[in-house]
Amino acid sequence: MGKKAKPKNKVPSKRWTKYKVNGNKIERSESCPKCGPGKFLGIHKDRKYCGSCHFTEFSKR
């Protein structure tokens, strides 16, 4: 019998980076129109992307 592999530590979620506080208001990043609230769109240079359903929204130039 061989040795058991050590479990790798998981990277913590960065879910709090999707929220911003302005005064008394909490603003959320844009959520996915297909998946609904709770699934946020990743913001890239020229597009917004959902990792769950692969929805892509391109920004205008």
Phi and psi restraints in degrees (range 20) as a CNS / XPLOR table:
assign (resid 1 and name C) (resid 2 and name N)
       (resid 2 and name CA) (resid 2 and name C) 1.0 -88.7 20.0 2
assign (resid 2 and name N) (resid 2 and name CA)
       (resid 2 and name C) (resid 3 and name N) 1.0 172.1 20.0 2
assign (resid 2 and name C) (resid 3 and name N)
       (resid 3 and name CA) (resid 3 and name C) 1.0 -75.8 20.0 2
assign (resid 3 and name N) (resid 3 and name CA)
       (resid 3 and name C) (resid 4 and name N) 1.0 150.7 20.0 2
assign (resid 3 and name C) (resid 4 and name N)
       (resid 4 and name CA) (resid 4 and name C) 1.0 -76.6 20.0 2
assign (resid 4 and name N) (resid 4 and name CA)
       (resid 4 and name C) (resid 5 and name N) 1.0 142.4 20.0 2
assign (resid 4 and name C) (resid 5 and name N)
       (resid 5 and name CA) (resid 5 and name C) 1.0 -73.9 20.0 2
assign (resid 5 and name N) (resid 5 and name CA)
       (resid 5 and name C) (resid 6 and name N) 1.0 139.2 20.0 2
assign (resid 5 and name C) (resid 6 and name N)
       (resid 6 and name CA) (resid 6 and name C) 1.0 -72.9 20.0 2
assign (resid 6 and name N) (resid 6 and name CA)
       (resid 6 and name C) (resid 7 and name N) 1.0 138.0 20.0 2
assign (resid 6 and name C) (resid 7 and name N)
       (resid 7 and name CA) (resid 7 and name C) 1.0 -69.8 20.0 2
assign (resid 7 and name N) (resid 7 and name CA)
       (resid 7 and name C) (resid 8 and name N) 1.0 140.2 20.0 2
assign (resid 7 and name C) (resid 8 and name N)
       (resid 8 and name CA) (resid 8 and name C) 1.0 -84.2 20.0 2
assign (resid 8 and name N) (resid 8 and name CA)
       (resid 8 and name C) (resid 9 and name N) 1.0 143.7 20.0 2
assign (resid 8 and name C) (resid 9 and name N)
       (resid 9 and name CA) (resid 9 and name C) 1.0 -74.3 20.0 2
assign (resid 9 and name N) (resid 9 and name CA)
       (resid 9 and name C) (resid 10 and name N) 1.0 135.5 20.0 2
assign (resid 9 and name C) (resid 10 and name N)
       (resid 10 and name CA) (resid 10 and name C) 1.0 -81.2 20.0 2
assign (resid 10 and name N) (resid 10 and name CA)
       (resid 10 and name C) (resid 11 and name N) 1.0 146.7 20.0 2
assign (resid 10 and name C) (resid 11 and name N)
       (resid 11 and name CA) (resid 11 and name C) 1.0 -75.2 20.0 2
assign (resid 11 and name N) (resid 11 and name CA)
       (resid 11 and name C) (resid 12 and name N) 1.0 129.6 20.0 2
assign (resid 11 and name C) (resid 12 and name N)
       (resid 12 and name CA) (resid 12 and name C) 1.0 -66.0 20.0 2
assign (resid 12 and name N) (resid 12 and name CA)
       (resid 12 and name C) (resid 13 and name N) 1.0 151.7 20.0 2
assign (resid 12 and name C) (resid 13 and name N)
       (resid 13 and name CA) (resid 13 and name C) 1.0 -68.0 20.0 2
assign (resid 13 and name N) (resid 13 and name CA)
       (resid 13 and name C) (resid 14 and name N) 1.0 145.4 20.0 2
assign (resid 13 and name C) (resid 14 and name N)
       (resid 14 and name CA) (resid 14 and name C) 1.0 -104.2 20.0 2
assign (resid 14 and name N) (resid 14 and name CA)
       (resid 14 and name C) (resid 15 and name N) 1.0 39.8 20.0 2
assign (resid 14 and name C) (resid 15 and name N)
       (resid 15 and name CA) (resid 15 and name C) 1.0 -65.9 20.0 2
assign (resid 15 and name N) (resid 15 and name CA)
       (resid 15 and name C) (resid 16 and name N) 1.0 -25.0 20.0 2
assign (resid 15 and name C) (resid 16 and name N)
       (resid 16 and name CA) (resid 16 and name C) 1.0 -77.8 20.0 2
assign (resid 16 and name N) (resid 16 and name CA)
       (resid 16 and name C) (resid 17 and name N) 1.0 -11.4 20.0 2
assign (resid 16 and name C) (resid 17 and name N)
       (resid 17 and name CA) (resid 17 and name C) 1.0 -77.2 20.0 2
assign (resid 17 and name N) (resid 17 and name CA)
       (resid 17 and name C) (resid 18 and name N) 1.0 -11.3 20.0 2
assign (resid 17 and name C) (resid 18 and name N)
       (resid 18 and name CA) (resid 18 and name C) 1.0 -84.9 20.0 2
assign (resid 18 and name N) (resid 18 and name CA)
       (resid 18 and name C) (resid 19 and name N) 1.0 -5.1 20.0 2
assign (resid 18 and name C) (resid 19 and name N)
       (resid 19 and name CA) (resid 19 and name C) 1.0 -117.2 20.0 2
assign (resid 19 and name N) (resid 19 and name CA)
       (resid 19 and name C) (resid 20 and name N) 1.0 143.2 20.0 2
assign (resid 19 and name C) (resid 20 and name N)
       (resid 20 and name CA) (resid 20 and name C) 1.0 -130.9 20.0 2
assign (resid 20 and name N) (resid 20 and name CA)
       (resid 20 and name C) (resid 21 and name N) 1.0 142.9 20.0 2
assign (resid 20 and name C) (resid 21 and name N)
       (resid 21 and name CA) (resid 21 and name C) 1.0 -108.0 20.0 2
assign (resid 21 and name N) (resid 21 and name CA)
       (resid 21 and name C) (resid 22 and name N) 1.0 121.0 20.0 2
assign (resid 21 and name C) (resid 22 and name N)
       (resid 22 and name CA) (resid 22 and name C) 1.0 -120.7 20.0 2
assign (resid 22 and name N) (resid 22 and name CA)
       (resid 22 and name C) (resid 23 and name N) 1.0 102.5 20.0 2
assign (resid 22 and name C) (resid 23 and name N)
       (resid 23 and name CA) (resid 23 and name C) 1.0 65.8 20.0 2
assign (resid 23 and name N) (resid 23 and name CA)
       (resid 23 and name C) (resid 24 and name N) 1.0 -117.9 20.0 2
assign (resid 23 and name C) (resid 24 and name N)
       (resid 24 and name CA) (resid 24 and name C) 1.0 -100.5 20.0 2
assign (resid 24 and name N) (resid 24 and name CA)
       (resid 24 and name C) (resid 25 and name N) 1.0 2.7 20.0 2
assign (resid 24 and name C) (resid 25 and name N)
       (resid 25 and name CA) (resid 25 and name C) 1.0 -99.4 20.0 2
assign (resid 25 and name N) (resid 25 and name CA)
       (resid 25 and name C) (resid 26 and name N) 1.0 144.0 20.0 2
assign (resid 25 and name C) (resid 26 and name N)
       (resid 26 and name CA) (resid 26 and name C) 1.0 -109.6 20.0 2
assign (resid 26 and name N) (resid 26 and name CA)
       (resid 26 and name C) (resid 27 and name N) 1.0 120.4 20.0 2
assign (resid 26 and name C) (resid 27 and name N)
       (resid 27 and name CA) (resid 27 and name C) 1.0 -106.2 20.0 2
assign (resid 27 and name N) (resid 27 and name CA)
       (resid 27 and name C) (resid 28 and name N) 1.0 136.0 20.0 2
assign (resid 27 and name C) (resid 28 and name N)
       (resid 28 and name CA) (resid 28 and name C) 1.0 -102.5 20.0 2
assign (resid 28 and name N) (resid 28 and name CA)
       (resid 28 and name C) (resid 29 and name N) 1.0 153.8 20.0 2
assign (resid 28 and name C) (resid 29 and name N)
       (resid 29 and name CA) (resid 29 and name C) 1.0 -69.8 20.0 2
assign (resid 29 and name N) (resid 29 and name CA)
       (resid 29 and name C) (resid 30 and name N) 1.0 166.9 20.0 2
assign (resid 29 and name C) (resid 30 and name N)
       (resid 30 and name CA) (resid 30 and name C) 1.0 -67.0 20.0 2
assign (resid 30 and name N) (resid 30 and name CA)
       (resid 30 and name C) (resid 31 and name N) 1.0 134.5 20.0 2
assign (resid 30 and name C) (resid 31 and name N)
       (resid 31 and name CA) (resid 31 and name C) 1.0 -95.9 20.0 2
assign (resid 31 and name N) (resid 31 and name CA)
       (resid 31 and name C) (resid 32 and name N) 1.0 163.1 20.0 2
assign (resid 31 and name C) (resid 32 and name N)
       (resid 32 and name CA) (resid 32 and name C) 1.0 -73.6 20.0 2
assign (resid 32 and name N) (resid 32 and name CA)
       (resid 32 and name C) (resid 33 and name N) 1.0 131.1 20.0 2
assign (resid 32 and name C) (resid 33 and name N)
       (resid 33 and name CA) (resid 33 and name C) 1.0 -69.8 20.0 2
assign (resid 33 and name N) (resid 33 and name CA)
       (resid 33 and name C) (resid 34 and name N) 1.0 -25.6 20.0 2
assign (resid 33 and name C) (resid 34 and name N)
       (resid 34 and name CA) (resid 34 and name C) 1.0 -83.9 20.0 2
assign (resid 34 and name N) (resid 34 and name CA)
       (resid 34 and name C) (resid 35 and name N) 1.0 -45.2 20.0 2
assign (resid 34 and name C) (resid 35 and name N)
       (resid 35 and name CA) (resid 35 and name C) 1.0 -80.2 20.0 2
assign (resid 35 and name N) (resid 35 and name CA)
       (resid 35 and name C) (resid 36 and name N) 1.0 -30.9 20.0 2
assign (resid 35 and name C) (resid 36 and name N)
       (resid 36 and name CA) (resid 36 and name C) 1.0 98.2 20.0 2
assign (resid 36 and name N) (resid 36 and name CA)
       (resid 36 and name C) (resid 37 and name N) 1.0 -171.9 20.0 2
assign (resid 36 and name C) (resid 37 and name N)
       (resid 37 and name CA) (resid 37 and name C) 1.0 -65.6 20.0 2
assign (resid 37 and name N) (resid 37 and name CA)
       (resid 37 and name C) (resid 38 and name N) 1.0 145.7 20.0 2
assign (resid 37 and name C) (resid 38 and name N)
       (resid 38 and name CA) (resid 38 and name C) 1.0 104.0 20.0 2
assign (resid 38 and name N) (resid 38 and name CA)
       (resid 38 and name C) (resid 39 and name N) 1.0 -20.5 20.0 2
assign (resid 38 and name C) (resid 39 and name N)
       (resid 39 and name CA) (resid 39 and name C) 1.0 -110.7 20.0 2
assign (resid 39 and name N) (resid 39 and name CA)
       (resid 39 and name C) (resid 40 and name N) 1.0 111.9 20.0 2
assign (resid 39 and name C) (resid 40 and name N)
       (resid 40 and name CA) (resid 40 and name C) 1.0 -94.8 20.0 2
assign (resid 40 and name N) (resid 40 and name CA)
       (resid 40 and name C) (resid 41 and name N) 1.0 152.2 20.0 2
assign (resid 40 and name C) (resid 41 and name N)
       (resid 41 and name CA) (resid 41 and name C) 1.0 -86.2 20.0 2
assign (resid 41 and name N) (resid 41 and name CA)
       (resid 41 and name C) (resid 42 and name N) 1.0 133.2 20.0 2
assign (resid 41 and name C) (resid 42 and name N)
       (resid 42 and name CA) (resid 42 and name C) 1.0 -75.3 20.0 2
assign (resid 42 and name N) (resid 42 and name CA)
       (resid 42 and name C) (resid 43 and name N) 1.0 133.9 20.0 2
assign (resid 42 and name C) (resid 43 and name N)
       (resid 43 and name CA) (resid 43 and name C) 1.0 -100.7 20.0 2
assign (resid 43 and name N) (resid 43 and name CA)
       (resid 43 and name C) (resid 44 and name N) 1.0 119.8 20.0 2
assign (resid 43 and name C) (resid 44 and name N)
       (resid 44 and name CA) (resid 44 and name C) 1.0 -112.6 20.0 2
assign (resid 44 and name N) (resid 44 and name CA)
       (resid 44 and name C) (resid 45 and name N) 1.0 -175.2 20.0 2
assign (resid 44 and name C) (resid 45 and name N)
       (resid 45 and name CA) (resid 45 and name C) 1.0 -63.0 20.0 2
assign (resid 45 and name N) (resid 45 and name CA)
       (resid 45 and name C) (resid 46 and name N) 1.0 -44.5 20.0 2
assign (resid 45 and name C) (resid 46 and name N)
       (resid 46 and name CA) (resid 46 and name C) 1.0 -123.2 20.0 2
assign (resid 46 and name N) (resid 46 and name CA)
       (resid 46 and name C) (resid 47 and name N) 1.0 11.1 20.0 2
assign (resid 46 and name C) (resid 47 and name N)
       (resid 47 and name CA) (resid 47 and name C) 1.0 -160.7 20.0 2
assign (resid 47 and name N) (resid 47 and name CA)
       (resid 47 and name C) (resid 48 and name N) 1.0 167.1 20.0 2
assign (resid 47 and name C) (resid 48 and name N)
       (resid 48 and name CA) (resid 48 and name C) 1.0 -119.9 20.0 2
assign (resid 48 and name N) (resid 48 and name CA)
       (resid 48 and name C) (resid 49 and name N) 1.0 137.6 20.0 2
assign (resid 48 and name C) (resid 49 and name N)
       (resid 49 and name CA) (resid 49 and name C) 1.0 -136.9 20.0 2
assign (resid 49 and name N) (resid 49 and name CA)
       (resid 49 and name C) (resid 50 and name N) 1.0 136.9 20.0 2
assign (resid 49 and name C) (resid 50 and name N)
       (resid 50 and name CA) (resid 50 and name C) 1.0 -101.6 20.0 2
assign (resid 50 and name N) (resid 50 and name CA)
       (resid 50 and name C) (resid 51 and name N) 1.0 124.1 20.0 2
assign (resid 50 and name C) (resid 51 and name N)
       (resid 51 and name CA) (resid 51 and name C) 1.0 -75.8 20.0 2
assign (resid 51 and name N) (resid 51 and name CA)
       (resid 51 and name C) (resid 52 and name N) 1.0 -20.9 20.0 2
assign (resid 51 and name C) (resid 52 and name N)
       (resid 52 and name CA) (resid 52 and name C) 1.0 -79.2 20.0 2
assign (resid 52 and name N) (resid 52 and name CA)
       (resid 52 and name C) (resid 53 and name N) 1.0 -52.2 20.0 2
assign (resid 52 and name C) (resid 53 and name N)
       (resid 53 and name CA) (resid 53 and name C) 1.0 -108.6 20.0 2
assign (resid 53 and name N) (resid 53 and name CA)
       (resid 53 and name C) (resid 54 and name N) 1.0 1.1 20.0 2
assign (resid 53 and name C) (resid 54 and name N)
       (resid 54 and name CA) (resid 54 and name C) 1.0 64.0 20.0 2
assign (resid 54 and name N) (resid 54 and name CA)
       (resid 54 and name C) (resid 55 and name N) 1.0 30.3 20.0 2
assign (resid 54 and name C) (resid 55 and name N)
       (resid 55 and name CA) (resid 55 and name C) 1.0 -74.0 20.0 2
assign (resid 55 and name N) (resid 55 and name CA)
       (resid 55 and name C) (resid 56 and name N) 1.0 132.9 20.0 2
assign (resid 55 and name C) (resid 56 and name N)
       (resid 56 and name CA) (resid 56 and name C) 1.0 -126.5 20.0 2
assign (resid 56 and name N) (resid 56 and name CA)
       (resid 56 and name C) (resid 57 and name N) 1.0 132.2 20.0 2
assign (resid 56 and name C) (resid 57 and name N)
       (resid 57 and name CA) (resid 57 and name C) 1.0 -122.9 20.0 2
assign (resid 57 and name N) (resid 57 and name CA)
       (resid 57 and name C) (resid 58 and name N) 1.0 115.7 20.0 2
assign (resid 57 and name C) (resid 58 and name N)
       (resid 58 and name CA) (resid 58 and name C) 1.0 -86.5 20.0 2
assign (resid 58 and name N) (resid 58 and name CA)
       (resid 58 and name C) (resid 59 and name N) 1.0 142.2 20.0 2
assign (resid 58 and name C) (resid 59 and name N)
       (resid 59 and name CA) (resid 59 and name C) 1.0 -88.7 20.0 2
assign (resid 59 and name N) (resid 59 and name CA)
       (resid 59 and name C) (resid 60 and name N) 1.0 154.6 20.0 2
assign (resid 59 and name C) (resid 60 and name N)
       (resid 60 and name CA) (resid 60 and name C) 1.0 -75.9 20.0 2
assign (resid 60 and name N) (resid 60 and name CA)
       (resid 60 and name C) (resid 61 and name N) 1.0 148.6 20.0 2
